[in-house]
């Protein structure tokens, strides 16, 4: 089943089609987020714009799907991972391509943010808050 493309931009990377959109997340106080999805829905990424300037030591993104390099053996396909620091004040096709390449590239390790509910992140509560004991 392919992705609804209305209102989304297309990018082809390594012979694969991806769709992406940047917009306000009204469920998260209007924060601006990038949503990126492969045509076959095997990779879905949510990334909050402007994290590099927010003071976080390392930005993070929400990953869904089974095609994120380094998480192939993980049963839960929804998680929050740390990312490299990118110049993300403005989302450009070049940055989207960089994110796709990073998601597909082999990694020695992936830093999963434990104690974080990825479902909360998907609903809009994007920044890490420890779960109550």
Secondary structure, 3 states (H helix, E strand, C coil): CCCCCCCCEEEEECCEEEEEEEEEEHHHCCEEEEEEEECCCCCEEEEECCHHHCCCCCCEEEEECCCCCCCCCCCCCCEEEECCCCCCCCCCHHHHHHHHHHHHCCCCCCCECCCCCHHHHHHCCCCCCCCCC
